[in-house]
Amino acid sequence: MKHKNATIIFNQFAPVYVCGDEFKIEKVITNYLTNALNRLEGDNVIEITCIDDNGIVVTTIFNTGKAIPEKDMEKVWIKFYTVNKVKSREYGGSRIGLSIVKAIIEAHQ
């Protein structure tokens, strides 16, 4: 975060509780944050919001980088898929992170 000079805004309006494998959930959050940092542009802001929506914890991570094109939204969960091959090479990503995230979240229902 220091390297990117990022501003992190964390919105949590009430405590949230998650029952699950803490290491796998940590992997999910770490992957999302890493992706947000790697694609950070402009004002260099990352905003994280956690809410409890009727017993389901919803976490969103927004950054000021370029938005993923609508046509690529469903494809980002596919192993090795990348929206921007040049940018992916710059930070050395393996391009399997979001497919792992999807598998972890599905396993936690």
VENFEN-V742267 format. One record per residue. N is the residue number from 1. RES is the residue in one letter. OMEGA is omega in radians with two decimals (999 if undefined). D_CENTER is the distance of its C-alpha to the mean C-alpha in Angstrom with 1 decimal. Layout:
[[N/RES/OMEGA/D_CENTER] [N/RES/OMEGA/D_CENTER]]
This chain:
[[1/M/3.12/14.4] [2/K/-3.13/18.2] [3/H/-3.13/18.4] [4/K/-3.08/16.4] [5/N/-3.05/18.2] [6/A/2.98/15.1] [7/T/-3.14/15.7] [8/I/3.07/13.4] [9/I/-3.12/14.3] [10/F/3.12/13.7] [11/N/3.01/15.2] [12/Q/-2.99/16.6] [13/F/3.10/19.8] [14/A/3.11/21.1] [15/P/3.06/20.4] [16/V/-3.12/18.1] [17/Y/-3.14/18.9] [18/V/3.03/17.2] [19/C/-3.12/19.6] [20/G/3.11/18.1] [21/D/-3.04/17.8] [22/E/-3.14/16.5] [23/F/3.12/15.7] [24/K/3.09/13.7] [25/I/3.07/11.7] [26/E/3.10/11.3] [27/K/3.13/10.1] [28/V/-3.11/7.3] [29/I/3.13/6.3] [30/T/-3.14/7.4] [31/N/3.12/5.6] [32/Y/-3.14/2.0] [33/L/3.11/5.0] [34/T/3.10/7.0] [35/N/-3.14/5.8] [36/A/3.12/6.1] [37/L/-3.10/9.2] [38/N/-3.11/10.5] [39/R/-3.10/10.7] [40/L/3.11/11.9] [41/E/3.03/15.4] [42/G/-3.09/18.0] [43/D/3.13/18.0] [44/N/-3.13/15.2] [45/V/2.99/13.7] [46/I/-3.14/10.3] [47/E/-3.12/10.8] [48/I/3.12/9.4] [49/T/3.07/11.5] [50/C/3.08/12.7] [51/I/3.03/15.6] [52/D/-3.13/17.9] [53/D/-3.14/18.9] [54/N/3.09/22.1] [55/G/3.09/21.0] [56/I/3.12/17.5] [57/V/3.12/14.7] [58/V/3.12/12.2] [59/T/3.09/9.2] [60/T/3.07/7.7] [61/I/-3.13/5.8] [62/F/3.00/8.2] [63/N/-3.12/9.5] [64/T/3.04/13.0] [65/G/3.12/12.5] [66/K/3.13/14.0] [67/A/3.05/12.9] [68/I/3.11/12.4] [69/P/-3.11/15.9] [70/E/-3.10/16.7] [71/K/-3.11/18.5] [72/D/-3.02/15.5] [73/M/-3.12/13.1] [74/E/-3.08/14.5] [75/K/-3.06/14.8] [76/V/-3.14/11.3] [77/W/-3.11/11.6] [78/I/3.13/14.8] [79/K/3.09/15.3] [80/F/3.11/16.1] [81/Y/3.05/15.3] [82/T/3.12/14.2] [83/V/-3.08/14.5] [84/N/-3.08/16.0] [85/K/-3.13/18.0] [86/V/-3.13/19.4] [87/K/3.14/16.2] [88/S/3.12/14.9] [89/R/-3.10/18.2] [90/E/-3.09/18.1] [91/Y/3.00/15.4] [92/G/-3.14/16.5] [93/G/-3.14/13.6] [94/S/3.13/14.9] [95/R/3.04/13.0] [96/I/-3.04/12.9] [97/G/-3.09/9.5] [98/L/3.06/8.1] [99/S/3.06/11.7] [100/I/3.09/11.7] [101/V/-3.13/8.8] [102/K/3.14/11.0] [103/A/3.13/14.0] [104/I/-3.12/13.1] [105/I/3.10/12.3] [106/E/3.12/15.5] [107/A/3.11/17.4] [108/H/-3.13/16.8] [109/Q/999/17.9]]
